Amino acid sequence: MVAPLVLRNALRQLHPPRLHRVTGIPWVRHASSNTSTRSYRNLILGLVSAGSLAGGAIVGYPLLFPKDGATKVEQAEIVFEEPRKSNERASVSSQQAQLKNSLEHPGVYAWGSNAGKVVAPDSTDAVIKTPRRIPYFDGQVLRDLKLDRNFGVAVTEKGDLVQWGSGFSKTDSTPTVTLKGKNISKVAISRDRIIALSSDGSVYSIPVAAADQTAPGQSYRTLKPKNLGWREKVVDVSSGLDHCLMLTSSGRVFASASSSEEFPSKGQLGIPKLTWSTRPEGPYDQPHEVTALSKSPIKAIATGDFHSLVLDVNGNAFSFGDNSSGQLGLPLDSLKPFIDTPSPLPLDKLSGGPRLLRKVTSIAAGGLNSFFTTEGTQPTSEPGQAVVPLRTAGKVVAETWACGEGIYGSLGTGKWTHSSTAPTKIKALSDLFEYDEKTNSVSPIRLAYITAGSTHACAVMGNSTESPSSRNVSNFGEDALLWGGNEYYQLGTGKRNNLNAPAHIAPLDGVSDADTVGRTGPQRFQVTPKTTVRLGEGSSGRKVSFQQRVECGRHATAVYSAV
């Protein structure tokens, strides 16, 4: 056996043979000799060698003389990962995968109430819980799109009108082109009519029902404001349930009835004491100029169900109409629930006080709610006032505000309230900043826009979509957050609970477990910014610049590719 032999040799090293004197020869020790040192060193080396040999014997013995049935040690197999293809953007992040998919496959996604076969014309489901494509619009880019619970309206790239839903036809749910050759650029919808704006400034009022369009002389009506200036034309339209606003290129605002079922009676026209009984002679839907807004040019308009908002070029917002839920941003008055004269929004009473020099930058409205964004500059310290830190002096702050009904969470403030007595800040959409690596500076994150439905809303952020090395090419989308009523799954979360604060939803096409392998970052829906691409198979078609837009309607939501 090898092991006992090795051990015996080791023991001999531990007990070396003794030295004896030879008879007749005296023992001599020379001063130059180092016998004791060498002996000690040899002893140490012997011990180390013995330990090494013993350890090697213990480890090697089972390998050299294995027992029957013993398992041998297997060699590790080295597997090298295959290199990733440089053009596989989906393997980088969910955001880039969404961007790539939306540019390669333009179209329309919709979800929410399908009682009128609007969000899914080919389905009998009462609700659509998560985003689903409408096959008719696959590969198409649109100028505009609006959704009601019972009918849908879209404007094609060529400016033709497309309608569908049970409100349009009870026998055929397929989207159908109805009005051609008018070069429509934008649409708004009321209870039963479509307000369509053409690129030349003409405004048409069209019945929703196909049966009404085929009646003699009933295909459409023309709404033409009087006394327009030279080269002045209508450039924007917005509609509530019964009324609509028209904005001209000179900054003037005209109001008109937009429904054939009911005349506006809650002050939303902005014309004092104008009712059905006091209206002037002529068509019931003739436009009237809102003269109270003539002091300063108006640059934006918005309408809820029964109220109106306008924004002038100086950053001042005005509201009028129904204020029963506080949607005008003014104090509630049970004795006077309607205000028929445009009233300025009191910016100095917003939280933060008048020292933050605010201006309104955008407005939005829907249902019984109003939304607006502001920008303010932190002032420097003044005598007799609190000291402003130097790092915040001159800092630009972007904020988002809401007012109106909040029982469904549609205010987005994190609270459930029946009504509001003053505008409340949406903290999740305010005081946000991002670092710009190109300019080495911090800038506020503004909202691109807010779209509001009857009980829910969506905010699209204006965050940066480029990386420092992208050379003006979008690598990411703009974040979209939804909140409010979800009784018909219109928020797209797949659940039915309402949300009282803005929240992300999953990407439109969904993300499976297999899709998330190799991706980085959160899986959340982002809107594709405006990008120029080639359409068609293999990106070999014509060049088109388009972006994704979100549209919140009555109990339904859509995302479409917009030119």
N, C-alpha and C positions, 0 to 999 in steps of 0.2 A: 504494500500500500504506500502511496506517495506521501500522504499526510503524516503518518508516524515518523517516516524517515526525515522529513523536513523538521519536525519538532525535535527529534534527537539532535540534529545538527545545531539547532538553535540553542539547546541546553548546553552543548559543548562550548558554544561561544560565551555563555554566561559563566562557566566554570573552567577557565583555562588551566593547563597543567602547571604545577608548582616548579620553581627553580631550586635546585639543590647544589650545595658546594661540592666540588671535586676534591678528594683527599689529596693533600699535599700542595694544593694550589690555593694561595690566599685569595680572599674576596677583595676585589679592588673596585672602587667607585671613583670615576673621573668627574672632575667639575664640569667638563663640557658636555657630558651626557645628559639626556632628558627622558630617561627611561620611564619615570612615573607619569609624566605628561602624556607620552605616547601610549602608555597602557590605558590611561583614562579615556583618551580619544578613541582608542580602539574599542574600548568597552561600549562607548556611546554609539559608535558606528555599528557595532554588533547588535545592539538592541534595536536600532532602527531597521537594520536589514532583517532581523528575525521577525519584527512586527510586520514588515511588508510581505515577507514570504508566507507568514501565517495567514494574513488577510487574503492574499492571492490564492492560497490553497483552499481556504474556506469558500471563496466565491467560485473558483474554477472547478472544484471537485464535482458539484452537481452537473456542470456542463459537460465535463469530460467523461463522466461515468453516470449518465442518466438512468433513472429507474425505469422499469417497464411502464409504458402508458403515460410518462411525463410529457408535458407540453413544451415544445421548443419555443424560444423567443422569436416572434415574427419581425421582419424588417419593415420599417415605416415606408409607406409609398408617398412620394411627393407629387402633388397635383398642382399644376399652375393654372391660375384663372385666365380665361380667354379675354383678350383686350376688348373694351367696349368700343362700339362704333361711334365716331365723333358726331354723327348726325342724329343719334338717338336722343333727342331733347327730352323725351318722356322719362328717361332714366335719371334726369337731373332733379326735377322737382315737379310737384303737382301743378304749380302755377304755370310753368312753361308748357306742360302737357295741355292744359286748358287753352292757352294761347294758340298753340299749334293746331289743336282740333277745331277751334272756332274759325280760324282763318282758312283751314282746308275744307270745312263743311259749314258754310253759312246757312242760316235758316231761322226758325222760330221755335222756342221752347215755351210751354205754357203749363200751368197747374192751378188747382183751386176748384171752384164750383163748376161742374159740367152739366148742370141741370138744363141749360140751353144748348148743349153740344157746341160749346165755344172753345174750350181749352183742348178738347179731344173730339173733333167732329166725327171720327170713325169709331167711337166707343160709346157703349151704353152705361158706363159707370157714372154714378151721380157725382162723385168727386174724384179728382186726380191728386194723389197725395204728394207726389214728387215730380220734378220737371220732366216733361215728355215732349218730344218733337212733334210738330204738326207736319205730316209728310207733304202736304200741298206746297209748303214754302221751302222745301229742301233745295239748297243751292241758290236761293234767291236773297237779294238784298232789298230792303224796303226804305221808303222815305219816312213812313210813320205807321204807327199801329195803336189802336185803342180797344179795350175790352170792357164789355158789360157782362153781367151774368147771363143775359139772354141773346146777345149778339156781339159780333166782332167786326172791326173795320180795319183795313190795311190799305196803304198806298204803295203801289209797285214802284220799281226803279224808274219806269217810264211816266209815272204820274197818273196811272189809272186807279180807280177805286175798286177794292175787293171787299165783299161782304159775305157773312155766313152766320149760322146760329138759328135757333128756333124763332127768334124775333124777326129774322129776315125771311125764312121759309120753314114751314112746319113739315114739309115733305122731303126736302133735300138739304142735307147738312153740309154738302160740299162747298167750299169757298168759291164764289162766283164773281167775275168782273162785271160791274154794273155801270159805272160812269167812265167813259173813255174820252180821250182827246181834250181834257180840260187842264192837263198839266198840274195836277193837284200836288201841293208841297206839304200840307199839314192838315190834320183833321182834329175835331173835338166832337164829343157826343153829349146829348141830353137824354131825356127820358125816351124819346121816340124819333129823334131826328139827328142827322149828321151835319155838322158845320164844317165845310171843306173850304180851305184857302188855296187858291191857285198861285202860281209863281208871278202872275201879272197883277196880283192884288184883288182879284175877284173873289167874292165870298158866296158860297152856295149852301142852301139849306135843303137837305135831301131826306126824304122819309126813310126810316129803317126798314119797314116792311116792303117786301117785293111787290105785294098786291097794290100798295099805295103808289108805287113808282110807275106802274103800268096804266094807272088811271089817266085819262086825257088831261094834259096840262099840269100833271102832278109829279112829274119826274124830279123836278127840283125848283127851288125858288132862289132868287138872287137878292142878297142883302147888300145894299149899296149906301154907305154913309153920304150924307149931303154936304155940299160946300167944301169938298176937298180941294186943297191947293194945287198949284201946278206941279205935276209929277209926284204928287203925294198919293200914296196907296197904302192899303192894309198889309201889314207885314206879320201879324200874329193874331191868333184867335184862341180863346179858352172858354169852356162852357161848363155850367152847372146843370142841375136837373131841369131848370126852367128858363135860364138866362145865359147869355154869352157876352163876352167882352171882345172888342176888336181894337187893336193897337195900330196906329198909322206910322208911316216913316217920319212924320214930323213930331211924333211924341204925343199925339192926341189920342184920347180913349173914347170909344163909342160903345153903347150898351144896347142890347136888343133881347126880345123874347126868343127862346130857342126851342121851345116845345109847343106842340099843337094841343096838348092836353090841359095846360094850366098857365096862366099869365103870372109873371113874377110879382109877388105881393109882399115881400119881406125886406124891401129896401135894397136888394142886391143890384139894382140897376144904377144906383147912385144919383137918381133924379128925384129930388124931394117931391113928395105928394103925387108921384106918378103911379096910377093904378089902372085897372081895366076900365073903370068908369070915367077916369079923367084923361085917358090917352087921347092924343090928337087924331084927326081923321087920317085915313089911309090904312095900309096893311098893319095888322096887329104886331108884326115882327119887324117893323121899320126901325133902323138904328137911331139912337139919340146920343148926342155928344154929352159927356160928363164934364160940364163947364167948370165945376168946382176944382178940376185938376189942371186947369189951363195956365196956372202960374208958373209951372216948371215942366219941362218935357218929361214924359213918362218913357221908361225903357223896358219895363217888364210888367206882365199881367198874370194873374192866377185866380182860379175860381174853385170854391167848394160847392157843396150841394145848394146852399142858399146864401152864400156870401162871396165877397170879392176882395182881392188884394191888388194893389198897384205899387210900383217902385219907381221913383223919379231919378234923374241923372245925378242928383246931389246926395243920394244915399238915404232918402227919407221914404218911409213906407206909409201907405194909407189903406184903411179898411172900411168896408161898409156892408150892410145887409144884416143877416140874422146873427145875433149875439147871445142867444139863449144858453149856449154852453161856454161862452167866453171866447169863441173862436176869432173875434176881432182883436183880441189882445187888450181890450178895454174892460173897465170894471163892470160887473153884472148889475143890471137894473131890472127888477121884476116888473116894474111899471112901464119900462121901455125896452122890450127885448130886441127891437129892430132899430137900426140906425141907417137912415136913407141918405145921409150926406157923408162923403169921404172924410174920415177923421184920422189925424196923424198918430202914428204909433209912438207912445211916450218912451223914447230910448233912454232918457235920463233916469227913469224909474226902474230900469233893469238892474239886477243884482250886480254889484261892483261899483255902482254910483256913477255920477256924471263925470268924474275925473278921468275915466277911461273913455277917450274920445271915439265913440262908436259911430259907424255908418252901416246901413243895411246893404248887403252885397247881392242877395238873391232871395226870392220868395217862392213858396209853393203852398198849395191848398188841395184838400180833398175831403169829401164827407163833411164832418163837423169839426175839422181841424185846420190849423194854419201853421206853417213853418217858415222861418226866415233865418238867414245867416248874417252875422255881423263881423266887422273887423274893427278893432280898436287899438290905439297906440298908447302905451303907458307914458304919462307925462313926466317931466322932471320935477324935482322938489321945488316947492314955492314957499315963501315966508309964511309962517303961521299954520302950515299943513304938515302932515306926517311925512317923514323922510322916505323917499323912494330909493331903494337900493340902486346903485349905479348899474349893476348888471341887468336890471329890468327896465331902466329908463329908455324910452324909445322903442321898446319891444312891441312887435305887432302880434296881437292875439286874435285868433279866429274862433268864433263861437256859433253854436246852433241853438235855436230857441223854438218852443212849441207852445201852442195854446188851443183850448177847445175841449172837446170831450175826451175823457181818458178811461172810461169804464172798461174798454177792451184792451187797454194798454197802448193805445195809438199815440199817446203823447211821447212815449219813449223815454220818460224821465225816471223810470223805475218805480212808479207809484200807480195805484189804481184810483182814479178820481172821476166823479160824474162830470164835473166841469172845472174850469180854471178861472181864477179872478185876475190873473196877470200872466204874461209869458214866463215860462220856466225853462231854464237851461237844460239841454240834453248833454249831460256830462260825458257820455261815451263818445260824443261827436264834437267836443269842444276842448280847447287848450291842448291840441295835439301838435307835435313838432317832429321833424325828421332832419337828419344830418345829410347835407348835400356834399358828397365827396368831390364833386367837380369844382365847387366854389368854396369849399372848406368853411361852410357856414350852416347855421341852424335856421330853418324856415318853418313857418306854420303849415300844417296839413289842412288844406281847405276842402270843402265839399265840391265835387263836380256838379251834382244836382240832387234834389230830392223829388221822388215821385210818390204821390199819395193817392190811395184808393179810398173806398168808402169807410173802411175801418182799419186799414193797415197801411204801412208806408215802407219805403226803401231809400236808403241813402247810399250814393256811390261816391267814394272818397276820391279826392284829387291827389293821391299819393304818387310819388315818383315811380315810373315804370321802367326805368333804364338803370343799368349798372354802370359804374365809371368807365369800363372798357367796352361798352356796347356801341359807341359811336352813333348815338341817336337812334338806335334800334331797340324796340321794346322787348324786354326780357320777362316782364311780369305784367299782370293786369292790375286794375283798380279794385280795391276791396269794396264789396257790396254787403250791406247789413240790413236786415229786415226786422220789423217789430209790429205789434198791434194784434188785431183780431185774427184768429186762426180757425174760426168755426167751420170753414170749408177747406182747410188745409192750404190756404192761400200763401202761407209763409214758406212753404216748401221744405219744412223740417221733417215731414213724414209723420208728425204727431199732430194732435188736435188742440193742444194747450196754447192759450194766448201768451204773448210775450210783452212785458212792459218796458223792455230795454232793447236796444239794437243788438242783434246777434248774427253770427255767420251761419251759413248753411253749407251743405256739401256741394261739391262741383256738380254742374248740370248733368253730365253723363254718368255720374256715380263713379266711385272708386272701389274696386274689388280688392281683396287681400293680395291677389297676384299683381295688381297694378301698383301697389305701394312699395313693392320690393325695389330697393335701390333708390327710392325717392327721398328727398329731404324736405323739411318744412311741413307746416300744417296743411291738412287737406280741406281747403275752404274755397268757396265760390269767389271768383274774381271776374270782372268785366274786362273784355279786351279793348284796349284803347285804339284810336284811329290808326290804321295801318294800310299801306298800299301793297296789294298782292295781285297775283294772276289767278283768275278763276279757271275752272275746268279741270279735266283729268290730267294729272301730272303737272298742274300749274302751268299749262301751256296756252291758256286762253287770254282774254283781254285783261288789262290792268284796271283795278277798282280800288278806291279808298273807302273803307267802311270801318265801323266800330260796333260793339255790342251796346245796346241800350235796354234798360229795365223799364217796364211799364206796369204800374199797379192800377187795377181797375176795380170794378164792383165785385168783390169776393173772388177775384182772379188776378193772376200775375203772369207776365210774359217777359221773355228776353228775346230780342230780335237783332239781326244784323242790319245796321242802319247806315245809309249813305248820307 
